[in-house]
Amino acid sequence: MRSVSLLVAFVISAARTSAAQEGFPIFTPDFPAEEFVARRAALARSIGPDAVALVQGAPSPHGYVRFRQTNDAYYLSGVEVPHLYLLIEGGTGRTTLYLPHRNAARERGEGRMLSAEDGEEVLRLTGVQAVFGPELLGEHLGRMVNRSSRVLYTPHAPAEGAVMSRDLGLRVNADIASDPWDGRPSREGHFIDLLRGRFPRFEIRDLTTNLDSLRLIKSEREIALIRKSTTLSGLALLEAMRSTEPGVVESELDAVAKFIYYRNGAQEDSYYSLIGSARNAWYPHYHENRRTMADGDLVLMDYAPNVGYYNSDVTRMWPVNGRFTDGQRELYGFYLACYQAILSSMKPNVSIRAIKEAAAGSMVRSLAGWSFSKPAYRRAAETFVADYRASAASGGMLGHWVGMATHDVGGTVDLLRPGMVFTIEPALRVPEEQIYIRLEDMLLVTKTGIENLSAFVPVEPAAIEQLMREAGILQRYPRAGSAIP
């Protein structure tokens, strides 16, 4: 009888082992437990010793897509499991992780994932102090509110998921709220209402600002992932330039980029590809990508991948036929001079206002010495410089932050500090001809300067034209043609 029991135990053990997928770890290899512990400790210090922080993870996804954790839950734990909760005690940083229980049937179909039953392993991987099932969260919160912890922090802003930034989450919530046949509260709002209803003695405060300030300054490991994402974005842009010629459809450049991304380990897109040729570029977020490009067009491509939950954001423009016309060179050249004036004015620990004012001065000098073939082009250039000077006078930002979200969190700052990552993307518009010109680079603030992570992707017209003389992947692998109905 004992031998039968041992056999059963062996079979169960073997079944569990076989359910563990190969080549995809159940916990991130990108960060050690120590980094997550340090993040949680910093968050705990920010809320003070008489408070607790509660973060809700992402729900199970709709459709046959790979689960993707919310940015904040991943930032604090590294755990990619749906319906998790993190409870962090203020001051000490002691953290309890609540995970769903093991679902053997799902694991037989999809492979293993961390659960409440993996307590010791989860403690080792994440550095948390305790692991429980979600049914105990309410009991633990009840004990805390009856002790000294009367303030509960939880994020009020929309949680960022796959291919998402907060601005988009806010728009989605607003669209739902304004629909008279929908009107559901946001997931965050519903969670806050549950907490207030079940624990009225808690004072509920917003954790969003605390998390945002932590995420603004990137660690070396975060920068390494951003650097890889930027490298892949740049390589894709180089290959897209080589592959561009009249008759190519905008979506084919998307396909080229996706091949580069996923061939080299990208997790997902940072955002949908923005590939606008001719007047399609006039719309900064045009993403239909259906037009067949023609001789004489300029094409704008703004596209990047996500690598290990970290994004990039790079934009380039080039002539579809491989040669800038005189008019294109004139406008693009002026814009490039202004763009490079911004780059050369940046320094760490210098005020944003001072950087923009220095750049605006250089733009004014470029404008004074530039020749334009059309009055509309000169008006566009004058408007561009005037708008930038006005922006410099009012302060504001240089561009937008990039990190776990493409339009990353962090808010407005006065100085550039080491560890910040951002882009600039000023745009020049000629309304009379619906011409839109824009570049964008990934910029890392270091102790000694500003590193342009995407500088290897050419912006000078001569370098772009030289690159486009090389054969691209679309020319080596033509369409299937008549074999596809």
N, C-alpha and C positions, 0 to 999 in steps of 0.2 A: 504493500500500500504506500509505504514511504517512497519507493522508487517511482510510482505513478505520480505522486505529488511533485517530486523533483522534475519529472519529465514535463508536467504541465507548467511548472515555473520556468523551465528552460524554453518551452515553446512561447510562452508569453513574453519572456525576455527577448527572444530572437525576433518575435513579431515587432516589439517596440524598436529594436535596433534597426530592423529593415525599414521601419517607417521614417528613420532619420535620413533626409535627403542629402545627397552629396553635392559639393561645389557651392552650396549656399548656406552659410553659417546661420545658426539660430540667434546669434547676437553679433552686433557690428564689430568688424575687425579694425575700424577706423579710429576708435577712441578706446583707451583703457578705462577701467572703472575709476581710477583716480581723477580723471578729468570730469566725469559726471559728478563725483563726490564734491569736487571743488565748485562746480557750478551750483549745486544745491546748497552748499555752505554759503556761497555769496548771496544767493537768493534769501536764505534764512536770515542772514545779517541785515538784509535790506528791509525786511518786514518787522524785525525786532522780536524780543524774547516772549512777548505776551500775545503772539499771533501764530496762526498756522496757515499754510498755503495748500490749496487743493487744486490739482490740475487733472482734467479729464482728457483721456486719449481719444483717438478717432474711433468711430463705429465701424462695423463690418461694411465693406464697400458694396455698392450696387453693381451688378453685372460681373462678368468674368474678367476681372482685373486684379492684379496683385495688390494686396493690402499695402497701404502706405500710411505711416503714423503721422500725426500732426507735428508741426515743427517744434512747438513748445514741449510736448511730451517726449519727443525724441531728444531734444536738447538736454533735458533733465535726466533721462534714463537710458536712452539707446535701445529701448525695448520696442520691437515691432510686433505688437499683439493688439488686436482690437479690444475696445471696451476696458482699457486699463485705467487706473486712478493712482495718482501720486499724492501722498499726504506728507508734507514737509513741516516740521516743527520749527518755529522761529527761534533764532539765536543759536541753537545747537545744530540744526540741519539734519537731525534724526529723521529718516525717511521710511515710510511704510508704503509698499507697492501692493496694489490690489489687482490680481489677474484672474481671468476666467478659469474655471476648472478644466481639466483635460477632457477633450472630446475625442475619444478613441476612434469613432467612426470617421470623423473628419480627417484625422491624422492618417488613417489608412488610405484615404484618397488624395490628400494634399501634402503629406509629410508632417514632420513634427514641428510644434511651436511651443514656446515656453508657456507654462501654466502655473496655477497656484500650487500644484503638486511638486514643482521643481524648486522648492524653497532654497535648499542649500546651493544649488547651481546658480539660481538667480541672485542670491546674496553675493556670491563670488564674482559674477560677471558685472553686476551693476554697482556694488558697494552699498546698497540699501541695507537697513537694519532689520527689516521684517517683511514677510510676504504672506498675504492672506487672500482668500476669495472675496469678491465684491460684496457678498452678503454681510460681511462684518464691518464695512465702512461706516454705516449708520451707527452701530454700537460704539465704535471708536470715537466718532465725532461727538456723540452724546456724552461720553466720559470727559472729553476735552472741554466742552462748553460748561460742564459742571465743575471744572477745576479753574485754572487761571486763564486759559486761552479763550478770550471772548471775542476776538477779531479773527475773521476767516477771510483770507484773500483768495480770489479765484479770477482767472482772466475773463474780462467782459467783451473783449474784441473777438471777432470771428476767428476761429482756429484755422490756420493755414494748412491745407492739404496738398495733394499732388497738383502741380502746374498752377499754383495759386499764390496770390499776394493778398494782403489785407484789404487793399482798395477794391479788389474784385469781390471779396467776401462781403464787404459792406454794401456793394452794389446789389449783390444777389439777395441779401437780407432785405434791402429796401424794396426791391422788385416784388418779393413775396409779400411783404407787409402791405404794399399798395394794391395788391390784387384782391378785389372784393370777393373773389371766389376761392381765395386761399387764406392769406393773412396769418399763417402760422408764426409763432414766435421763433426766433433763432434757437439753435441747439444750446448756445450759451445762455440765452435768456431763460429757456425752459429749465436748465440746470440750476440757475440762480434762484428761480422761483421755487423749485423743489427744496433747495437748501433753506430758504427763508421760511417756507411753510413747515418744514420738519424741525427746524432749529431756530425758532424766533429769537432766542437769546444771543445768537451770533450777530455781530455787526459785520455785514458783508462789504468788503472793499475790493477794488479792482487791482488785480495783480499785473495787468498788462504793462504798465510803465516800468515796473521792476524788471520784468523779463526783457523788455525792449532795451533797456540800458545795458544789461549784461550781454545781449546778442550783438550790440553795436561794435564792440571791440573783439576781433577774431583772434583765436589762439593759433599757434603754429600749425597744428593739425587741421584746423578749419581752413587756414590759408592754403595748405597743400591741396585740399580738395577743390577749393575755388580755382587754384592755379591749374589743376588738371581740367576742370570744366572749361576754363578759358582757352587752354591749349586745344581742346577738342573743337570748341567753337571756331577758333582761328583756322585750324586745319580744314574744317568743313567749308569755311568761306574761301580759302585758297582753292579748294577743289571745285567749288561752285564757279569761281571766276574762270578757271580752266575750261569748265564744261559749258559755259554760256556762249551761245551763238544764236543768230536769228533762226526762228523755228522751234526753239526750246520752250516748253511750257513752264511757267513759274513753279508749278508743283514738282517738276523734275529736279529743281535745285533743292527743294525740300527733301526729296528722296536721296539725293547725293549726301546731304548733311546727315540724315538719319543713319545712313550706312556708316559714315565716319564715327558718329556718336556711339552706336550700339556695337560696332565692331571693336570699340576700344573701352567698353565697360561702363557706359553711361547708364544711369538708373531710369531716367525718364527725360522728357523735354523740360527745359526751364519755363517755356511758354510756347504757344503756337507760333509757327514760323510766319514772319511778316516779310513777304517777298512781293514787292510791288514794282512793276515795270511801267515806264511812261507815267501816265496820269494816275495810275493806281497808287503810286508812292505818295500822292497828295494826301491820302488818308493814312495817318501814322500807324493805325492798328488794322489796316487792311490785311486780311488773312484768308481770303478765298483761294488765292494762288491758282487761278484757272486760265489766265490769259497766256496766249502764245506770244512770245516776245519778238519784236520786229527790229529790223535794221534802223539805226538812228535813236533807239531808246536808251535811256539810262535805267538801271534796275537797282533798287535798294533791297538789301537783305539784312534782316535783323533776326537773329536766331541763335540759340545756345542750348546746351544740355544741362541736366542736373547730374552731379556725381556725388553719391553718398549723402544726399540731402542738401547739397550746396550747389549754387547756380553761378552762372555768368550771364553777361548781356553785352553783345558785341554787334556793331552795325558797320557795313561798308556799302559803297555805291560804285558802280562801274558801267561802262558802255557795253551794250549787248553785242555789238559787232567787234569789240576789242579796241576801238579807237575813239577817243574823245573828239567831238566836233569843236570848232573854235568857240562856239557859244557855250557849250558844256564846260570846256576848259576854263573859260573866262569866269563863269559863275562858281564852278566847283573850286577853282584856284583861289578866288577871293574868300569863299567859305573856309577852305583849308587853312589859309593864313590866319583867319580869326580863331579857328579851332585850335591851332597850334599855339596861338597867343595865350589861350586859357591854360593849356598844358604847361607851357613854360613859366607861367606866373605862380604855379602851385608850389607850396612849401609846407612842411609840417610845422605845427605850433604857430601858424600865421592865421590871422582872422580871415574868415570867408569874405568879408567885405573888402579887405585890402587886396586879396587875390583877384576878385572880380573887377575892382577899380583899376588894377594894373593891367589886366587883360583888356578892359574897355579902352584904356589909353592906347594900347597897341593897335586895336581895331580901328580907332579913329585915324591913326597914322596910315594904316593900310588903305583905308577908304580914300584918303586924300590923294594917294598916289596911284589909284587903280583906274584903269580905263574900261569903260563899258560900251558895248556896241548898241545897246538899246536903252532908252529912257526907263523902261519898266525894270530893267536889271539894276540900274543905279538906284531907283526908288526902293527896290527890294533890299539892296545892300544897305542903304541909309536907314531903312526901317529896322533891319537886323541889328545894326550897331546902336541905334537909339534905344531899342528895347533892352539890349544888354546893359547899356549905361544906366537905364532906369532901374533895372534889376540890381545892378551893383550898388546903386544909391540906397536901395531899400534893404540891402542885406540878403537874407534868404539863403538858399542852398545853391551849390554848384551843379548838382544833378540829383541822383537818388542812390541810396545805399543798395548794396547787393550782398546776399549771403544765403541764408536758408530760404528766403523768398527773393524773387527777382527784384521787386520793389520792396526792399527789406525794411525792417523796423529800425528805429533809432531816433527819429525825429530831427529837429533842427539843432545844429551845434554852432558854436562860435569859432572854434579852432579845429583844424585837422590834427588828429592824434594818431600815433602809431597803432596799427591794427585795424584801422577803418578801411573799408573797401567800398568803392562807389564808382559810378560812371558819370560822364558828362555827355549830353546829347542835344546841344543847341540846334535849332532848325532854321534854315533860310527858305523863305517862300516867295515865289513870284506869282501873285494871284492871277494876273492877266493871262498867263500860260499854264497855270496849275503845275508849276515846277516846285518840287520840294527836295531839299538837299539836307542830309543829316549823316553824321558819323557818330560812333560811340565806342569808347574803350573802357576796359576794366583797369581801375587805378587802385593801387595799394599804398597806403601811407606807412612809411618806415621811419626809423629814428633819424635818418639822414636825408630823406627826400620822398619823392613820389615815384613808385615803380609802375610803369605801364605794362601790365601783364599781357596785353594783346598787341604790343608794338610790332611784333613780327609779321602782322598782316598789313600789307602795303596800303598806303593812303595816297602817295604821290602818283600823279597820272602816268609818268613814264614807267614806274615800277609795276603798276597795274597792267599797262599795255604789254609789257614784256612778259609778265606771268601768263596773260591770256593767249599768248602765242603757243604755249605748251598744250599738248593734247590732254583733254579731260576724260573722266571716267564715262561720261555719257557718250563720248565719241568712240571709246573702246568697246562699249556695250550698248549698241543701238537698240531702239525699241523692237519689240517682237514683231511688229508689223501686221501683215495680213493673217498671220496664224492666230491672232486674237480677234474674235468678232467684235 
